[in-house]
Amino acid sequence: MGCAAKISVRVIAARRFSITSTPDALLNDARRALAGGRSADAIALFDRAVRQALDVRHAEALFDIGNLFASGGMAPTAIAAFERALELVPGHAGLLINLGVQLDCVGERDRAERCYREVLSRRPNDIAALANLAQLLFTQEKFADALAVYDRLVAAAPHAPAEIWNNRGVCQRRLRDAGAQASFRHALSLAPDSPQILANLGFLLCEQRRFEDARPLLERAHALDPSRLQITAQLLDLDLQLADWSDFERKRSMIMAGMQDIDEGRRQTVPPFAFLCICDDPALQLRAARSFAWPQLEAGASRRPAADLPLRLGFAAMAFHDHPVPRLVVELLERLDRTKFEVFAYALGPDTADALRMRIATAVKALKDLATASSADAVKQIRTDQIDILFDLTGHTEQARSEIYAARAAPVQINFVGFAGTLGAPYYDYVMTDATTTPVTEQVNFSETLLFVDGCYLPSDAQRTLAEPSPSRADYGLPSQAFIFAAHSAPYKIIPPMFDLWMRLLREVDGSVLWLRPMRPQAEENLKREAMSRGIGQERLVFAPREHVERYLARFVLADLYLDTYPFGSHTTVNDALFAGLPVLTLAGRSMAARASASQLTAADLPELIATSHDEYAAIAIALARDRPRLANLASKLRRGRRASPLFDMNAYARGFQDTLLRISHPVRR
């Protein structure tokens, strides 16, 4: 969902001196010069004053003039004043705090942190020191460290303002702390009309799949701040999850126009994963990725001292249980040559102990659970394992842990499988793809270097099995003789132009049915209503139930043709359909997300099922529906060639994958 908005809080300490003194004439003159707007004279007078012999009596005057310089935006001179005063009254809390603020202003964050921590070493509950330290760590996206300080701050000051509670919630959300919702709700009780807090709580509820609860919060945030693209994009994503297209065109147009004119200085951002569903322009996708609130690039990883093979590979994902990405990569992990590679897997989010996870755990040298580890500890673990090449299998999807990659956990980091597009960040070296999915001419639209593998870049699992006995159409309420168009894509990938096209097919093919995946009741009802508004009876939309993987795979054989989505194709689902022997029709666009299915069809030797326009898509589908023998031949071809097809030949894929890694690895080895 992206990095939540941050509200700046900075506390300036008030004067607290136990002594009184009359400032030196030069300091007094400097203050008058500042009051009169003569900054240069003030600085000159100050410089003359601090070269004089000063004593403890001048500390208050230095404190005052330092604050005046700070108010005037003259941070370097303010720093000099506070430092000179600290020479006279070492350890003074107010001076240290205000010095820390000014050091932060000039980018000396480490020194600023030391100032605040020095105060807290003597006064653990100093509100100003806690607030400024928390904000300093927060702005550096050191969320674990910041949260520890925010916890101390709200304990010491339970009536802290909404901004404090909001920032605490942001930290908790990024660290997957269960207390995030309570922090946001408390912040909202203090500032009920804050669009930032409303949005942050809405984003959190979306991550928890509580779309109905999130919607009013995001709508209120949008009403208060209609110019913020991230809120608009999240609302559109929520609409698509529920198949509510009542405001689709307005929101989509607003987002597209905003991305055309995006100003990075305004901190506008659009969640790149959601953007893939509405945009097929790789240049705009790069803008969206770069706009996302990525953490700053931190220190690079230390290189592995070993000079020889095996290389150490790390595959990091939010989970390794039954999920589309692990289902694609599991056999690749099993087939990597252990004389050339040592393979580690890192689960960065909550995992489930199912059969797929057990299979992956058996395939790798170690599967390490880092779900509850801080990002710093996760980086430490990956570096301790001396990983040479780290694969990010998550990318810009929900609950991504980008801090790990920003810290350069490994010397080479690769965007692979989980996100079909550029990640727009400087700490990814490569994106793994193929020449069909990403023509070399698209390099300009990727921050990563294109790393090509032969054939299709998506791996497959040729060991998956279909349930026995095979199900029947009657099991799913499908007409026994009707032409069945299957479209088991996620609801957020179904957008009005594609649905219009599918309804056109139902009108052209008498008695045909559109067979969809299970969805939320509201989404199913909305799609039925949309069909009826296009002259198609709701009974011609059939929704499959939720089933275990083997049964889900077996049901594909009941359909006649799979309809892919555009511009965001159904990559794992397309792979499943082809493996089961169901021909797939896709519309190839320009972007990686819109071309990965075309790459799979090319590898399966079915290029005739790749359309390049909506009209061609419709023409191919209608022609196949009216030529059942030809369609049956395509299905038979898929089933006969399943084991020999380049798409499912994982021995060949693993060899090509390994050769590609060895080709790029020599900068890693020393």
C-alpha angles and dihedrals in degrees: 000000000000136000113318123238118275126217115210118233121179124171120202114202120237121233114279113173127154092208135055126217142166112247120242114264092250092055091046091051089048090055091050090049090053091048088053093050095251098133097165092052090047093053092047092050091047092051090052091048098051090050088062125087104273129183138193091285090069095056095092092050090050090049091052096046091044089058090048091052089048092051089052093054094251097131098163092055091043088053090052090051094050093045091050090049091051089056086061098041107022117203096016106162098215093049093047093050095048091044088053091053092053093044087054089052092058094044099257093130098157091056090045091053091051090054093054093044091050089057092047092050087066101027108030094183099045102142096205093050093046093047095048094044092049091050092047092053092042094055089052089052091240087146099169093051092043093050091055089055094043088053090055090045097054090044090054094039110026089172092059115147124268093261091064093051092045093053090046088054091050090054092047092048092051090048092045089241113168090225095070095094092051091051093050093046091050090049089049091052088058096043108022093171098052108122090198095056092042090052094046092053090045092051090050093051090049089055087052089052090243092136097158091054093045097050101073091046093052092043090053091047090049091050090052095043110020093166096065107103096197092062092046091049093048090050091051091049089050090050090052092049087058095037090240105150098166092115100022101119096046094049094042092050091049092051094046092049090047092053091049091055101029116154111204090202090067092057092235114164141176122202101252096212092057090044091061088067095061106028133060096179110109092199092058090043088057089052091051092050093049091047092057115105099259120174119249121272108263133194117314125252121264112250123247112259095217113103099194140056144310098080116208114236124193123197112195123190138155088247142358099203126099100321132129096256099047088046089060098045103039097091092044088058090050094051102046111119107254091203089063103030140037108203127210128180125204121199105205097181141036111309137196124223099235134139095273093053090050090050092051092046088055092048098055134058090240136359107202125196109222097161095116096032119106116246089252091053091046090053090048091052094049091048091046088055087053094229112192099190122025121196119206106211093177110049119162096354130116117305093004113172101220093163089076093059093040088059089056095239088182133023092241121038124185133195104223135174100318098080121034099212144034119311091209094219129123095226095068110085100187144013113210113227143129136247095259096048094043119017112212089246088071093066089101089065095055128075088201124068111256109249111196129206123189117263116355117355092216113091121217139208108237090178096067116115136214119230119262132248095040115243123242132229089248089062088066101035092253120152109255096225102029126109106253120211108194122205110169096167123133112272094244089064092058109089128176099260091054093045089050088056093049091050088051088057092051090052092049097045109058115230094000121150133214109222113202136183121259113280140174112291091248092053092048092050092047092052091049089051091048090051092051091049086058094050097262120126115241091233088071090068112077123184121210120224125245109270142168116272099260092052092044090053093047094054093064090077089065092066128076102212134007116223114211123209129243140248089006108041126207098248105174092034091051089051090051093049093050092047090053090051100254115139113236128212116205138177111225115213132169104275130078090246090053096046107041092087090051088054090053092050091049090052089048089053093244103119091145088074093062114098125191099199139030091251092051089048090054093045093052093047094048093046092052093046089055094046106055095168091057091048091048089053090054091051091047090049090054094049095044093049098040096112096037098042115112087230092064101028097109094174090063092041093052092050092051092045091051093047090052092052093047089051093058098034103081094088086058095052119068 
